[in-house]
Amino acid sequence: MRTAASTLEQLLLEHALAQTLTRYATACDTRNWDLLQQVFTPDCTTIYGGGYTCEGVAGVRHMISTHLDGCGPTQHLLGNLEVDASNPARPRSKMQVRAVHQGLGERAHLRYDAIGFYEDEWLQLPQGWRIQKRSMTMLLEIGDRSVLQPAPKS
């Protein structure tokens, strides 16, 4: 990924994108799915490791909530942000992720870690920067994926 020289504009862009990515991790870890509207464009396209393709922020919300609403505590750690602003109107970024998941209920003794990176294409809306296209590459999975569950039925 090509990065521009560290200019004030580049630093401000990197900060704004990092803040949006932090909202994503917060949405996942707090199950505050409404925050995803502050992360993705309404017409976004995402491809997550494991072959999960989603169209629109509602599709992203459905896919993530289907995996996390029945999961115990999670922590999505993001780092090593790289930003390519060679096209300032359509920057691209790459961010490393380690998502730790603990099981819930009878699965509470289980853990699943997903390690990889997100590659995002960004669009600036009046409300701020949003991800228009995301691709997640999975590098390593540790543990039992069965901790990822939809919410228990009442």
MOFEN-V753503 format. One record per residue. N is the residue number from 1. PSI is psi as a letter, one per 20 degrees, with the letter a starting at -180 (NA if undefined). OMEGA is omega as a letter, one per 40 degrees, with the letter a starting at -180 (none if undefined). BURIAL is I if it has 16 or more other ideal C-beta (glycine too) atoms within 10 Angstrom, else O. Layout:
# MOFEN-V753503
N | PSI | OMEGA | BURIAL
N | PSI | OMEGA | BURIAL
This chain:
# MOFEN-V753503
1 | p | a | O
2 | p | i | O
3 | q | i | O
4 | r | i | O
5 | q | a | O
6 | n | i | O
7 | r | i | O
8 | g | i | O
9 | g | i | O
10 | g | a | I
11 | g | i | O
12 | g | i | O
13 | g | i | I
14 | g | i | I
15 | g | a | O
16 | g | i | I
17 | g | i | I
18 | h | i | I
19 | g | i | O
20 | g | i | I
21 | h | i | I
22 | h | i | O
23 | h | i | I
24 | g | a | I
25 | g | i | I
26 | g | i | O
27 | g | a | I
28 | g | a | I
29 | h | i | I
30 | i | a | O
31 | k | i | O
32 | n | a | O
33 | h | i | I
34 | h | i | O
35 | h | a | I
36 | h | i | I
37 | i | i | I
38 | j | a | I
39 | g | a | I
40 | q | i | I
41 | q | i | I
42 | h | a | O
43 | k | a | O
44 | r | i | I
45 | p | i | I
46 | q | i | I
47 | o | a | O
48 | q | i | I
49 | p | a | I
50 | i | i | O
51 | k | i | O
52 | o | i | O
53 | p | a | O
54 | q | i | I
55 | p | i | O
56 | q | a | O
57 | h | i | I
58 | h | i | O
59 | h | i | I
60 | g | a | I
61 | g | a | I
62 | g | a | O
63 | g | a | O
64 | g | a | I
65 | h | i | I
66 | h | i | O
67 | h | a | I
68 | h | a | I
69 | h | i | O
70 | j | i | I
71 | q | i | I
72 | b | a | I
73 | q | i | O
74 | q | i | I
75 | o | i | O
76 | o | a | I
77 | p | a | O
78 | q | i | I
79 | r | i | O
80 | l | i | O
81 | p | i | I
82 | p | a | O
83 | p | i | I
84 | o | a | I
85 | k | i | I
86 | h | i | O
87 | n | a | O
88 | h | i | O
89 | h | a | O
90 | m | a | O
91 | q | i | I
92 | q | i | I
93 | q | i | I
94 | p | a | I
95 | p | i | I
96 | q | i | O
97 | q | i | I
98 | o | a | I
99 | o | a | I
100 | p | a | I
101 | p | i | I
102 | q | i | I
103 | r | a | I
104 | q | i | I
105 | c | a | O
106 | i | i | O
107 | j | a | I
108 | h | i | O
109 | i | a | O
110 | q | i | I
111 | q | i | O
112 | p | i | I
113 | p | i | O
114 | p | a | I
115 | p | a | I
116 | b | i | I
117 | q | i | I
118 | p | i | I
119 | o | a | I
120 | q | i | I
121 | p | a | I
122 | q | i | I
123 | p | i | I
124 | o | i | O
125 | r | i | O
126 | h | a | O
127 | i | a | O
128 | a | a | O
129 | p | i | I
130 | q | i | I
131 | p | i | I
132 | h | i | I
133 | p | i | I
134 | p | i | I
135 | p | i | I
136 | p | i | I
137 | p | i | O
138 | p | i | O
139 | h | a | O
140 | p | i | O
141 | p | a | O
142 | p | i | O
143 | b | a | O
144 | o | a | O
145 | i | a | O
146 | i | i | O
147 | i | i | I
148 | o | a | I
149 | q | i | I
150 | r | i | O
151 | q | i | O
152 | q | i | O
153 | p | a | O
154 | NA | none | O
